[in-house]
Amino acid sequence: MDTTFSCTFGSERRGFQNWAEELYVYIVTALEEIKCGDSSRETSSLATMLECAITKSEFLVALEVATAPVPIISAVENHNDMHDIASFIKNRSLHDSEIIACLKLTWEPPVSFAFPVQLEGNRTRKFQHKYLQLFPWLVYSKDKQGAFCKWCVIFANSGGGVGNQPLGKLVKIPMVKYKHCLTDLKNPAKTEYHLLSSQRANDFLHNYETGNEKAVYVLLDNRNRQVIEYNRKRLIPIVKTIIFCAQNNLALRGDREIGSMKDNETREKCLSGEQGIFRALLSYRIEPGDSDLLTHLETSKKKFPTIQNEIIEAIRLVIQNKIVERVKTSKFYSILCDETTDVSTVEQLNLCVRYVDVPNCVIREDFLGFIKMESTTGIAIATAIQNELENIGLTFENLRGQGYDGGSNMSGVNNGVQSLILKKQPLAFYTHCLSHCLNLCLSKACNVPAIKNMMGTIQSVSSFFSNSAKRTEKLKSVIESTEISESNESKEIKCGDSSRETSSLATMLECAITKSEFLVALEVASKKQDLSKALADVTVVKGGLEAVREDVDSYFKDIFNEVTSIATKVNVEIKTPRVCGRQTTRVNIQSSPEEYYRISIFISFLDSILLQLQTRFNQQLKEVIALE
């Protein structure tokens, strides 16, 4: 029986149905022999039952149906949906077996397959079999009647393209338009997500064929790291160029930036200076052979202004985060704000933070950014400051100071910014900007008539010489001469070959700057400026000016001697202006020139400055010093 079964199972040329019929006869004969032979009772009874079962009519009909031959249908007519590429497009990660089936067992249309024809415009077009031979990643879906990239279907799930947009054609939806089919198939092949999917597919197949040496996620992580490093190599030249332009105060863009940087002609124009500095610097980097940057420019679809703005924004966030981290380390901080309008007439609020840099033990003032303002009321500005501080990670709980100018919307006691912030954080002490206060003091002090006229005359003299190259050269020649002649530069212009307008203007300026009042005011103001530069803070400045006021006679005597020396060099006599008995619009003192100018200019100037310092700094300095 064993030999018979071997011969029967070894027969390879018989059909399956004939083989089943012969086997059935052999089994029935064998059971009859076992039943009638020298077998045990259990074996004989079992053989009897099996013989009865397999000789029943129902069994024979069922056996005939099961072994009936099935007609063979071609692959085109019996399409297996399990291996259609469309069946692998799912909202979940595919299993390893599904990935292998997609990469190696995807259905391929035979050469005789009739692709559906569709109307595109005035012409009919259809998918062609040669596309599958040109692009090894391309597969056709009979279910969707369109083409897919099998690599991207499996591995490109997180988006791609400009702004990491959701993927569509060839990945999630089929390509069904064939007017520019070859171009549409070549362009995706250059994209980053397609190249990454290609590498992932190759790594997966290699790992599968070598016995799964490494886990799939390990391979993908390694590839992701390689892509990140490659992207960094492409972006580092652009980032460094932007930082270089920012550090050297160079404009990034030119007037007419046209043409793609991947074209040699456009780069030549950039190198010749026809376009912006940024594009020119990138062209200089490409010229020596920066292939990574050139590849990026050839494949990137973003425009340079967009790239620049995104990188600048990223740099801003990095710097801002570092400043915020230092502030959090210090814990307590103060804010400094002021309003400004840019060249495009957009109202902005600049926000700075003052804090102690704990590791270095120094006080720092750092710029945090601009806040665009649509309204400049106290409520709007206070709300904008609070929102910005919360956005960058700073809270009002640690705010201990605020400094603004003296505008009503900033310093108002009811609806000013300082008042509104004090209501939310009573410990945020308000300080009127000391630099702004000092500037106001000097501005108010310059309202003394003699000082104010002297400032205006100096401005007119400056404009007179700067508006003409000939006059500037004449002034330089006089300055470079070893000795000052009796005639100064204005006299030389007045007496030279000048036009009537120039001569008359020079005459008026000469009269103005040779007046005794001008010379005294100039000397007094210059002494004040030297004093301001020598003294570091307002308290010392105030004390120094009070000392000068107490000994005004001796101090002004030195000033008057210098005025006399200057007047002698230009042949000017120091004398008092004409006075009368009922003078009401200016000082009316009948005395010597020294005493007249000491009272009318010097003492008036000192008293004005001291009054402004006393008014603007006295109480405020007491409060600030108490905190120190």
C-alpha positions in Angstrom: 0.0 0.0 0.0 2.8 2.3 0.8 4.4 1.6 -2.6 1.2 2.3 -4.4 0.7 5.6 -2.6 4.3 6.6 -3.5 3.7 5.9 -7.1 0.4 7.7 -7.1 1.7 10.8 -5.3 4.8 10.8 -7.5 2.8 11.0 -10.7 3.3 14.6 -12.0 1.7 14.3 -15.4 -1.8 13.3 -14.4 -4.6 15.8 -13.8 -5.8 16.5 -10.3 -9.2 15.0 -10.9 -7.9 11.7 -12.3 -5.4 11.4 -9.5 -8.3 11.8 -6.9 -10.4 9.1 -8.6 -7.6 6.6 -8.6 -6.7 7.4 -5.0 -10.4 6.8 -4.0 -10.3 3.3 -5.6 -7.1 2.5 -3.8 -8.5 3.6 -0.4 -11.7 1.5 -0.8 -9.7 -1.6 -1.7 -7.3 -1.1 1.1 -10.1 -0.8 3.7 -11.7 -4.0 2.5 -8.4 -5.9 2.8 -7.8 -4.5 6.3 -11.4 -5.3 7.4 -11.1 -9.0 6.2 -7.5 -9.5 7.2 -5.8 -10.4 10.4 -6.4 -7.1 12.1 -7.4 -6.3 15.6 -11.0 -5.8 16.5 -10.6 -2.1 16.9 -8.8 -1.7 13.5 -11.4 -3.9 11.7 -14.4 -2.0 13.1 -12.8 1.4 12.2 -12.0 0.2 8.7 -15.7 -1.0 8.4 -17.0 2.5 9.5 -14.7 4.3 7.1 -15.6 2.1 4.2 -19.3 2.8 4.8 -18.7 6.5 5.0 -16.7 6.9 1.8 -19.0 4.7 -0.2 -22.1 6.8 0.5 -23.6 8.7 -2.5 -23.4 12.0 -0.6 -19.7 11.6 -0.1 -19.1 10.7 -3.8 -21.0 13.8 -5.1 -19.2 16.1 -2.7 -15.8 14.6 -3.7 -16.6 15.2 -7.4 -17.6 18.8 -6.8 -14.5 19.6 -4.8 -12.1 18.0 -7.3 -13.8 19.5 -10.4 -11.3 21.5 -12.5 -11.5 25.4 -12.3 -11.1 27.3 -15.5 -7.9 29.5 -15.6 -8.6 33.2 -16.1 -6.0 35.7 -17.3 -4.5 38.3 -14.9 -6.3 41.1 -16.7 -9.7 39.5 -16.2 -9.1 38.3 -12.6 -7.5 41.3 -11.0 -6.3 40.8 -7.4 -7.4 43.8 -5.4 -5.1 42.8 -2.5 -2.0 43.8 -4.6 -3.4 46.9 -6.2 -1.4 49.9 -5.0 -4.6 51.6 -4.0 -5.2 49.0 -1.3 -2.0 50.1 0.5 -3.2 53.7 1.0 -4.4 53.6 4.6 -4.6 56.0 7.5 -2.3 53.9 9.6 1.3 52.6 9.4 1.7 49.5 7.3 2.9 46.2 8.7 6.2 44.8 7.5 4.4 42.2 5.5 2.3 44.8 3.8 5.3 46.9 3.0 7.0 43.9 1.4 3.9 43.1 -0.6 3.7 46.7 -1.8 7.4 46.9 -2.8 7.7 43.5 -4.5 4.2 42.1 -5.3 2.3 45.2 -6.5 0.1 44.4 -9.5 1.6 45.4 -12.8 -0.5 45.7 -15.9 0.6 43.3 -18.7 1.7 44.7 -22.1 -1.7 43.9 -23.6 -3.5 45.8 -20.9 -5.9 48.5 -22.3 -5.5 51.7 -20.3 -8.6 53.8 -20.1 -8.8 56.7 -22.5 -10.0 60.1 -21.3 -10.6 63.5 -22.9 -8.2 66.4 -21.9 -9.1 69.5 -23.7 -9.5 68.7 -27.4 -7.4 65.6 -27.3 -7.7 62.1 -25.9 -4.9 60.8 -23.7 -4.1 57.7 -21.7 -1.4 56.2 -19.5 1.4 54.5 -21.4 3.2 51.4 -20.5 6.6 52.9 -21.2 6.2 55.2 -18.1 6.5 52.2 -15.9 9.9 51.3 -17.5 11.2 54.9 -17.3 10.4 55.3 -13.6 11.0 52.2 -11.4 8.9 53.7 -8.5 5.8 54.2 -10.7 2.9 51.8 -10.5 -0.5 51.8 -12.0 -3.8 51.3 -10.1 -6.6 49.6 -11.9 -9.0 50.4 -9.1 -8.2 54.2 -9.2 -7.3 54.3 -12.9 -4.3 56.4 -12.2 -0.6 56.3 -11.3 1.1 56.3 -7.9 4.6 56.3 -6.5 4.8 53.1 -4.4 7.8 54.5 -2.4 5.9 57.6 -1.3 2.7 55.8 -0.7 4.4 53.7 2.0 7.0 56.1 3.5 5.9 59.7 2.8 3.1 60.2 5.3 4.2 63.4 7.1 3.8 65.9 4.3 6.3 67.7 2.1 6.8 70.4 -0.4 6.5 74.1 0.4 5.5 74.6 4.1 5.3 70.8 4.6 1.9 70.6 2.9 -0.2 67.5 2.8 0.9 65.3 -0.1 -1.6 64.7 -2.9 -0.9 63.6 -6.5 1.1 60.3 -6.8 0.9 59.7 -3.0 -2.7 60.0 -1.7 -4.5 60.6 -5.0 -3.7 59.1 -8.4 -2.2 61.1 -11.3 -4.8 61.0 -14.0 -3.8 63.9 -16.3 -1.2 63.0 -18.9 -0.7 66.2 -21.0 2.7 66.9 -19.4 3.2 63.5 -18.0 7.0 63.2 -18.3 7.5 66.6 -16.7 5.1 65.9 -13.9 6.9 62.6 -13.2 10.4 64.2 -13.3 9.6 67.0 -10.9 8.5 65.0 -7.9 11.6 62.8 -8.3 13.7 65.8 -7.2 11.7 66.6 -4.1 13.1 65.9 -0.6 10.2 63.7 0.5 10.6 61.5 -2.6 14.3 61.1 -2.2 13.8 60.3 1.5 11.1 57.7 0.6 13.4 56.2 -2.0 16.2 55.7 0.5 13.8 54.3 3.1 12.5 51.8 0.6 16.0 50.7 -0.4 17.0 50.4 3.3 13.9 48.4 4.1 14.5 45.9 1.2 18.1 45.5 2.1 17.3 44.9 5.7 14.6 42.4 4.8 16.9 40.5 2.4 19.7 40.3 5.0 17.5 38.8 7.6 16.2 42.0 9.5 19.6 42.9 10.9 18.2 46.2 12.2 14.7 47.3 13.2 12.9 49.4 10.7 12.5 52.4 13.0 16.3 52.5 13.5 16.9 52.7 9.8 14.4 55.5 9.4 15.9 57.4 12.3 19.3 57.1 10.8 18.0 58.4 7.5 16.2 61.3 9.2 19.4 62.3 10.8 21.2 62.2 7.5 18.5 64.4 5.9 18.7 66.9 8.8 22.4 67.2 8.4 22.1 67.6 4.7 19.5 70.3 5.1 21.7 72.1 7.6 24.6 72.1 5.1 22.2 73.7 2.6 20.9 76.4 5.0 24.1 77.3 6.9 25.4 79.5 4.0 22.1 81.4 3.8 21.9 81.9 7.6 25.5 83.1 7.8 25.0 85.5 4.9 21.9 87.0 6.6 23.8 87.4 9.9 26.8 89.0 8.1 24.5 91.6 6.4 22.8 92.3 9.8 26.1 92.7 11.7 27.4 95.1 9.0 24.1 97.0 8.6 23.8 96.0 4.9 20.4 95.9 3.2 19.4 92.4 2.1 17.4 93.2 -1.0 17.9 95.3 -4.0 15.6 97.3 -6.2 15.1 94.7 -8.9 15.7 91.2 -7.8 14.5 89.1 -10.8 15.5 85.7 -12.2 16.2 82.4 -10.6 19.5 81.9 -8.8 19.9 78.5 -10.4 20.6 80.2 -13.7 24.2 81.2 -14.5 23.0 84.4 -16.2 21.2 85.6 -13.1 24.2 84.8 -10.9 26.4 86.8 -13.2 24.1 89.8 -12.8 24.2 89.4 -9.1 28.0 89.4 -9.1 28.1 92.5 -11.2 26.1 94.4 -8.6 22.8 94.7 -10.5 20.8 93.1 -7.7 20.8 93.0 -3.9 23.7 92.4 -1.6 22.2 89.1 -0.3 21.9 87.5 -3.7 25.4 88.8 -4.6 27.0 87.2 -1.5 25.3 83.9 -2.3 26.5 84.0 -5.9 30.1 84.5 -4.5 29.7 81.4 -2.4 28.4 79.4 -5.4 31.2 80.5 -7.7 34.1 78.7 -5.8 32.0 75.5 -5.8 29.4 75.4 -3.0 27.5 72.5 -4.5 25.1 72.1 -1.5 23.9 75.7 -1.8 23.5 75.4 -5.6 21.5 72.2 -5.2 19.2 73.9 -2.7 18.7 76.8 -5.1 17.9 74.4 -7.9 15.3 72.5 -5.9 13.7 75.0 -3.6 10.5 76.7 -4.8 10.5 79.4 -2.1 11.3 83.0 -3.0 14.2 84.7 -1.3 12.2 87.3 0.6 10.2 84.5 2.1 13.4 82.6 3.1 15.0 85.7 4.5 11.9 86.6 6.6 11.6 83.0 8.0 15.3 82.9 8.9 15.2 86.3 10.5 12.2 85.3 12.5 14.0 82.1 13.6 17.1 84.2 14.7 14.8 86.6 16.5 13.2 83.7 18.5 16.6 82.2 19.4 18.0 85.5 20.7 14.7 86.4 22.5 14.6 83.0 24.2 18.2 83.4 25.4 17.3 86.8 26.9 14.2 85.4 28.5 16.2 82.6 30.1 18.7 85.0 31.6 15.8 87.2 32.9 14.2 84.1 34.5 17.5 83.3 36.1 17.6 86.8 37.6 13.9 86.4 38.5 13.1 90.2 38.9 13.2 92.6 36.0 12.1 96.1 34.8 10.7 97.1 31.4 11.6 100.1 29.3 9.3 101.2 26.5 9.0 104.0 23.9 7.0 104.6 20.8 8.4 105.1 17.4 7.2 105.3 13.8 9.2 103.5 11.1 9.8 104.6 7.5 6.5 103.1 6.4 4.6 105.2 9.0 3.7 102.2 11.1 3.4 103.0 14.8 5.5 100.6 16.9 6.4 100.2 20.5 9.9 99.0 21.3 10.2 96.9 24.4 13.4 96.5 26.4 14.1 94.7 29.6 16.5 95.6 32.4 17.8 93.0 34.8 20.8 91.6 36.6 22.9 89.1 34.7 23.5 86.8 37.7 26.4 84.7 36.4 28.4 87.8 35.4 27.0 90.1 38.1 26.3 93.0 35.8 23.2 95.0 35.0 22.0 94.4 31.4 19.5 96.2 29.2 18.4 94.0 26.2 16.0 94.7 23.4 13.1 92.2 23.2 11.3 93.4 20.0 8.8 95.7 18.4 5.1 95.6 19.0 2.9 96.9 16.3 0.4 99.4 17.7 -3.0 100.3 16.1 -3.8 102.7 19.0 -1.5 104.7 21.3 -3.9 105.2 24.2 -2.7 104.1 27.6 -5.1 101.2 27.8 -4.0 99.9 24.3 -0.3 100.2 25.1 -0.6 98.6 28.6 -2.6 95.6 27.1 0.0 95.2 24.4 2.9 95.1 26.9 1.1 92.6 29.1 0.3 90.3 26.1 3.8 90.4 24.8 5.4 89.6 28.2 3.0 86.6 28.5 3.8 85.4 25.0 7.6 85.3 25.6 7.2 83.7 29.0 7.5 86.6 31.5 4.9 87.4 34.1 3.9 90.5 36.0 4.6 88.8 39.3 8.3 89.5 39.0 8.0 92.9 37.4 9.7 95.5 39.6 10.1 98.6 37.5 8.9 100.4 34.4 10.4 103.3 32.6 8.8 105.6 29.9 8.9 109.1 28.7 6.7 111.9 30.1 3.8 111.7 27.7 0.3 111.7 29.2 -0.5 108.3 27.7 2.6 106.8 29.4 3.0 108.6 32.7 -0.7 109.7 33.4 -1.8 109.0 36.9 -5.3 107.8 35.9 -5.2 106.1 32.5 -1.5 106.2 31.8 0.4 103.0 31.1 2.3 103.3 34.4 -0.9 103.7 36.4 -2.6 100.7 34.7 0.3 98.5 35.2 0.7 99.6 38.9 -2.9 98.5 39.4 -2.0 95.0 38.3 1.5 94.9 39.9 1.9 97.5 42.7 5.6 96.7 43.0 6.4 97.9 39.5 7.9 101.2 40.4 7.6 103.9 37.7 10.6 106.0 36.8 10.5 108.8 34.2 13.4 108.1 31.8 16.4 110.0 33.3 17.9 110.5 29.8 14.7 112.0 28.6 14.5 114.3 31.7 18.0 115.5 31.1 17.3 116.2 27.5 14.2 118.2 28.5 16.3 120.2 31.0 18.8 121.2 28.3 16.1 121.9 25.9 14.3 124.3 28.3 17.6 125.9 29.3 18.4 126.7 25.7 15.3 129.0 25.7 17.5 131.7 27.1 17.4 134.2 24.1 21.1 134.6 23.7 21.7 130.8 23.8 18.8 130.1 21.5 20.0 132.7 18.9 23.5 131.3 19.1 22.3 127.7 18.4 20.3 129.0 15.4 23.3 131.0 14.1 25.6 127.9 14.3 23.0 125.9 12.3 22.9 128.5 9.6 26.7 128.7 9.4 26.9 124.9 9.1 24.3 124.8 6.3 26.1 127.7 4.5 29.3 125.7 4.2 28.0 122.2 3.7 25.7 123.3 0.8 28.7 124.2 -1.4 31.8 122.3 -2.2 33.7 125.6 -2.9 32.8 127.0 0.4 33.8 123.8 2.2 37.2 123.8 0.5 37.7 127.5 1.4 36.9 126.6 5.1 39.4 123.7 4.9 42.1 125.9 3.5 41.6 128.4 6.3 41.7 125.7 9.0 44.9 124.1 7.5 46.7 127.5 7.4 49.3 127.9 10.2 48.2 131.4 11.1 44.8 133.0 11.1 44.8 136.1 9.0 42.9 139.2 9.8 40.0 138.1 7.6 38.2 134.9 8.5 36.6 132.5 6.0 33.4 134.4 5.7 35.3 137.6 4.9 37.2 135.8 2.2 34.0 134.5 0.6 32.4 137.9 1.0 35.3 139.7 -0.8 36.0 137.0 -3.3 34.5 136.2 -6.7 31.1 135.1 -5.3 27.6 135.8 -6.4 25.5 138.5 -5.0 23.4 136.1 -2.9 26.4 134.3 -1.5 28.2 137.6 -0.7 25.2 139.0 1.1 24.6 135.8 3.1 28.3 135.7 4.1 28.0 139.3 5.3 25.0 138.5 7.5 26.7 135.4 9.0 29.9 137.3 9.6 27.9 140.0 11.5 26.0 137.4 13.5 29.1 135.3 14.6 31.2 138.4 15.4 28.7 139.9 17.8 29.8 140.0 21.4 26.5 138.3 22.5 27.2 135.3 20.2 30.8 134.9 21.4 29.8 134.9 25.1 26.8 132.5 24.5 29.1 130.2 22.6 31.7 130.1 25.3 29.0 129.6 28.0 27.3 126.8 26.2 30.5 125.0 25.4 31.6 125.1 29.1 28.2 123.6 30.0 28.7 120.8 27.6 32.2 120.0 28.9 30.8 119.9 32.4 28.0 117.5 31.3 30.5 115.2 29.8 32.8 115.2 32.8 30.0 114.4 35.3 28.4 111.0 35.3 25.1 111.5 37.0 22.5 114.2 37.6 23.3 114.6 41.3 26.9 115.5 40.6 25.9 117.7 37.7 23.5 119.6 39.9 26.1 120.0 42.7 28.7 121.3 40.2 26.3 123.8 38.7 25.3 125.1 42.2 29.0 125.5 43.1 29.5 127.6 39.9 26.4 129.7 40.8 27.8 130.5 44.2 31.2 131.7 42.8 29.8 133.0 39.5 32.0 136.1 39.4 35.3 134.3 39.4 34.1 131.5 37.1 32.7 133.9 34.5 35.9 136.0 34.6 37.7 133.0 33.1 35.0 132.6 30.4 35.1 136.3 29.6 38.9 136.3 29.2 38.6 133.4 26.7 35.9 135.4 24.8 38.2 138.4 24.7 41.1 136.3 23.3 38.9 134.9 20.5 37.5 138.3 19.7 41.0 139.7 19.4 42.0 137.1 16.8 39.1 138.1 14.5 39.3 141.8 15.2 36.1 142.1 17.1 35.6 144.4 20.0 33.6 143.1 23.0 30.9 145.7 23.8 27.4 145.9 25.2 24.3 146.4 22.9 22.6 149.7 22.9 20.3 150.3 25.9 17.6 152.8 26.7 15.7 153.9 29.7 12.5 151.9 29.0 13.8 148.6 27.6 11.2 145.8 28.0 12.1 143.0 25.5 15.7 142.4 26.6 18.1 142.9 29.5 18.6 146.6 30.2 21.7 147.0 32.3 24.1 149.9 32.0 27.4 148.5 33.1 30.7 147.0 31.8 30.6 144.3 29.1 31.8 141.7 31.5 29.1 142.4 34.1 26.4 142.8 31.4 27.0 139.4 29.8 27.5 137.7 33.2 24.0 138.8 34.3 22.2 138.6 30.9 23.5 135.3 29.7 25.6 133.3 32.1 23.5 133.7 35.3 20.2 133.3 33.3 21.5 130.1 31.7 22.7 128.6 35.1 19.4 129.5 36.9 17.4 128.0 34.1 19.3 124.7 34.2 19.2 124.5 38.0 15.5 125.1 38.0 14.8 122.3 35.5 17.1 119.9 37.4 15.4 120.7 40.6 11.9 120.3 39.1 12.5 117.1 37.2 15.0 115.2 39.3 14.7 116.2 42.9 11.8 114.0 44.2 12.4 111.2 41.7 16.1 110.9 42.6 15.1 110.5 46.3 12.8 107.6 45.5 15.3 105.9 43.2 18.3 106.3 45.6 16.2 104.8 48.4 15.7 101.6 46.3 19.4 101.3 45.7 
